[in-house]
Amino acid sequence: MPNYRRLHISGATYFITQVTYQRQPWLCSDIGRTAVRAALGHVRKNYPFSIDAFVLLPDHFHTLWTLPAGDSNLSMRMLLIKRFVTKYYGHQLGLDVAISRSREKRKERNLWQRRFWEHLIRDDVDFANHCDYIHYNPVRHQLCESPQQWVFSSVHRFIQQNIYSLDWGSSGEVQPVSDIWDV
């Protein structure tokens, strides 16, 4: 098994992707949205971080988080968010997905993929590119025709704050950060 290593940089900003187990499309359901929102709020009380950008899709989410100075524990936050959703909302979701022996052995449920993907943001250009990627992602997945049509996104906050124009991304001119991120 590979030895996964994550950079631990105090106060850093990270692009994060978390996928549901077997890409089950439960995140945009009423219960799924409530669960993720509650988990984020709960974890941020003890492990603060800012959510710079966010998009929730049926089977995954992308987000940009900035950790506070003196704190580099991104993995603990993700663990606690997934644990909270599973513990307090897992049964309400009623997913009928078989659990592998490996998951049984580790006492894991059927809501999340085991690992998450993360990328350390290097500079302002990298930050802007990842914001664009996050907000255009529902269009890439053919869930809507323009980013503004997708309600589970921080694109609306970006437009309200005049970071993006009212018609940002509507004509399809946004280039994805990279085609290797096909999630």
C-alpha positions in Angstrom: 0.0 0.0 0.0 1.3 3.5 -0.8 2.7 5.7 1.9 0.6 8.9 1.6 2.3 12.0 2.7 0.7 15.4 3.2 2.4 18.7 3.6 1.8 20.2 7.1 2.2 24.0 6.7 0.8 26.2 9.4 -1.8 28.7 8.1 -1.7 27.3 4.6 -4.6 27.3 2.1 -5.6 24.0 0.5 -7.7 22.8 -2.4 -9.6 19.7 -1.2 -11.7 17.1 -3.0 -13.7 14.6 -1.0 -15.7 11.9 -2.9 -18.5 9.7 -1.6 -18.1 5.9 -1.3 -18.6 4.3 -4.8 -19.7 7.8 -6.0 -23.1 7.4 -4.4 -25.0 10.7 -5.3 -26.3 11.6 -1.8 -24.5 14.9 -1.0 -27.1 17.2 -2.7 -30.1 15.6 -1.0 -31.8 17.6 1.8 -30.2 15.3 4.4 -26.8 15.3 2.7 -26.7 19.1 2.6 -27.9 19.4 6.1 -25.3 16.9 7.3 -22.3 18.5 5.6 -23.4 22.0 6.7 -23.8 20.8 10.3 -20.5 18.9 10.3 -18.6 22.0 8.9 -20.1 24.2 11.6 -19.4 21.6 14.4 -15.8 21.0 13.4 -15.0 24.7 12.9 -15.9 25.4 16.6 -12.9 23.4 17.8 -10.7 23.4 14.7 -11.3 26.8 13.0 -10.6 27.3 9.3 -12.0 29.7 6.7 -13.9 28.3 3.7 -12.7 30.5 0.8 -14.6 28.6 -1.9 -17.0 25.6 -2.0 -19.1 23.6 -4.3 -21.2 20.6 -3.4 -22.0 18.1 -6.2 -24.0 14.9 -5.9 -21.0 12.6 -5.3 -18.2 14.9 -4.3 -17.2 18.3 -3.1 -14.4 20.7 -3.8 -13.3 23.4 -1.4 -10.6 25.9 -0.6 -9.7 26.1 3.1 -7.3 28.4 4.9 -6.1 27.1 8.3 -5.2 29.5 11.1 -1.7 30.6 11.9 0.0 28.0 14.1 -2.2 25.1 12.8 -1.5 22.6 10.0 -3.9 19.8 10.9 -6.0 19.5 7.7 -6.4 15.7 8.1 -8.0 15.9 11.5 -10.6 18.3 10.2 -11.5 16.0 7.3 -11.7 13.0 9.7 -14.0 14.8 12.1 -16.3 16.1 9.3 -16.7 12.7 7.8 -17.1 11.1 11.2 -19.8 13.6 12.2 -21.8 13.1 9.0 -21.6 9.3 9.4 -22.4 9.3 13.1 -25.3 11.7 13.1 -26.8 11.4 9.5 -25.6 8.1 8.1 -28.7 6.1 9.0 -31.0 8.9 7.7 -29.4 8.7 4.3 -30.4 5.0 4.0 -27.8 4.1 1.5 -28.0 0.5 0.3 -24.4 -0.1 -0.7 -22.5 -3.2 0.3 -19.5 -2.7 2.5 -16.2 -4.4 1.6 -14.4 -6.7 4.0 -11.7 -4.2 4.3 -14.2 -1.6 5.4 -15.9 -4.0 7.8 -12.5 -4.8 9.4 -11.7 -1.1 9.8 -15.3 -0.4 11.1 -15.9 2.0 8.2 -19.3 2.8 6.8 -20.5 3.4 3.2 -20.6 7.2 3.0 -17.1 8.4 2.1 -14.1 7.3 0.1 -11.3 6.6 2.6 -9.0 9.3 1.5 -9.3 12.8 0.3 -7.3 14.7 -2.3 -5.5 17.9 -1.4 -3.3 20.5 -3.1 -1.3 23.2 -1.3 -2.1 26.6 -2.8 1.1 28.2 -3.9 0.2 31.8 -4.7 -2.6 34.2 -5.8 -2.7 32.8 -9.3 -3.0 29.2 -8.0 -5.8 30.4 -5.7 -7.7 32.1 -8.4 -7.4 29.1 -10.8 -8.7 26.8 -8.1 -11.6 29.1 -7.3 -12.5 29.1 -11.1 -12.2 25.3 -11.1 -14.5 24.9 -8.1 -17.1 27.2 -9.4 -17.2 25.9 -13.0 -17.2 22.2 -11.9 -21.0 21.8 -12.0 -21.0 22.9 -15.7 -18.1 20.4 -16.4 -20.3 17.7 -14.9 -23.3 18.8 -17.0 -25.4 19.5 -13.9 -26.2 23.0 -15.2 -25.4 25.3 -18.2 -23.8 28.1 -16.2 -22.2 28.3 -12.8 -24.9 30.7 -11.6 -27.6 28.0 -12.0 -25.9 25.7 -9.5 -27.2 26.7 -6.0 -24.8 24.6 -4.0 -21.8 26.8 -4.7 -20.0 29.8 -3.3 -20.0 31.3 -6.8 -23.0 33.4 -5.7 -20.9 35.0 -2.9 -18.1 35.7 -5.4 -20.6 37.5 -7.6 -22.2 39.4 -4.7 -18.7 40.5 -3.6 -17.8 41.6 -7.2 -15.0 39.1 -7.5 -16.9 37.6 -10.5 -19.1 39.4 -12.9 -22.8 38.5 -13.1 -22.3 36.4 -16.2 -18.9 34.8 -15.2 -18.5 31.4 -16.8 -21.8 31.6 -18.7 -20.2 31.6 -22.2 -17.9 28.7 -21.4 -14.6 30.6 -21.5 -13.4 29.3 -18.2 -10.5 26.9 -18.6 -10.2 24.0 -16.1 -7.1 24.1 -13.9 -6.0 20.7 -15.4 -7.7 17.8 -17.1 -6.0 15.4 -14.7 -8.5 16.4 -12.0 -11.5 14.6 -13.5 -13.5 14.4 -10.3 
